[in-house]
Amino acid sequence: MFVKYKPKRNLLETILHTEILQGMALTLRRLFSRPITRQYPDEEIPVALGFRGQHALVRDPETGGSLCVACMRCATVCPSRCIHIRYHEDDGKRVVDSYDIEALRCVYCGYCEEVCPVNALVLTEIFEYAAYSRQPFHFDRDGLLANWDRFCRERNISPQEYVNPFWRPRGLPENRLPAGKRLQVPEDWTMEGQVVGSRYREALPNDGTR
Amino acid sequence: MHVLVLLIQILVLFAVVMLHVAYATYFERKIIGHMQVRMGPMRVGWHGLLQPIADGIKSFFKEDVVPEQADRPIFLAAPVICLVAMLTSLAVLPFAPGWVLADINIGLIFILAMSSLSSYGVILAGWASNSKYTFLGGLRSMAQVISYEIAMGLSLVGVMMLSGTLNLSEIVQAQGTSFTGMYVFPQIIAFFVFCVAMLAETNRVPFDLPEAETELVSGYATEYSGMRYAMFFMAEYIGMMVMSAIGTICFLGGWNGPFTVPGVPFFWFVLKIYVFLFVFIWIRATLPRYRYDQLMELGWKLLIPLALANIALTGIVKAVIG
């Protein structure tokens, strides 16, 4: 399709600068519209569904510790290898010695919480955890459990009812999991559904108006 | 005694103008922000009202860096030249009947001379900084001022022919108190030329080539910092106000309005200046920058012939009618 960069104007329009006046009218209209600015620290920003923020280990309400069974799947799947787990076997049962996450290396992909068979790990919706040194970003097990407590406290979440959208559905055996565990993206998010680039022109009504 | 009174008047005018400069920056940021569906300054004071004060204090206490390779005396003097030239032209502006510091008979010429002089500051700053960006900015400013000074001077010739004087107070009086007496109606072409040349003279968008941030870092002001940088901007804003005042005086009937506001003789004058300033800001929020050759083309091929035609037309009509 041919893009007309310079639309034809008649002499009067050229002399009177109608295009400039159109632009001025637009900016004047915008002057009285509501700003879209969100005054961040004063205004609470709504957190989108599926937001992945600070790491936390879910606190087991019965034992008070973590739910982790040291299956090592999160540490294996992690693309940035920021999860370090040590365990020993006790009567054929694994006992977690240490569970560390280097948050500064994490890419927040959420694979760890997806693969976790017991829903022990969660990327919470908390994103305000800046610090002045690197040390506070090396979360150990107690730190991760404390993150969970902070998450429940700050977002008013009851630990019994919370379900993360990336978690494995409870009560289903692994071989009977539904196929798509990640949230289905809307149609126009898919590669085929997107209308950009050359597809944009094809999608236009073919009467040459644009 | 007379000198003391004059000194106090000067101080009051200076303080009022500086306050206006400070809050012109605030309103510029606010208006442009809202036109771009943002909010502008919001943090310092209620809705950012103390922002210009904070900016002023900040720039006052910042380090005044002088580049090693710069031509030191000229580098230090350039912003002062800018500011002084602009402040001097305030002296001849009549704010209300009799409210003028120096009621001289060559008022209009004086203002044109002073606005040309302030461009010396810009050019010298560009030269003395010894950096390519500032130099380019200075060169552009020189070319721009030469082109648009002519158009502006010629556009005001029509006003001079109609009023028969260069004294700004008398120009206002010559327009009378009625609405139709304003020179904007008989001199509509001159008013158009003046408005465009006014934007170019004050280095405002869409003619801000001397300081084009996107091409020349900050143009002639690149190497400046702290208070000296702020002085350039004070000069720019005072220049905007002076040019608005000239437009108000020569075309919009100065201090005369539909009715007199008791106790505030300068009410209409100031209101018209505010409208001009708003238009300045409004244009800045709307238009992109002209290309350099487009700028020259507009100045030499459109504005100067238009202004000359306007002079001829005014002369003919004046000769025929009266």
Interface residues (C-beta under 8 A of the other chain):
Chain A: I20 G23 M24 L26 T27 L28 R30 L31 F32 S33 R34 P35 I36 T37 Q39
Chain B: I31 G33 H34 M35 Q36 V37 R38 M39 M42 W282 I283 A285 T286 L287
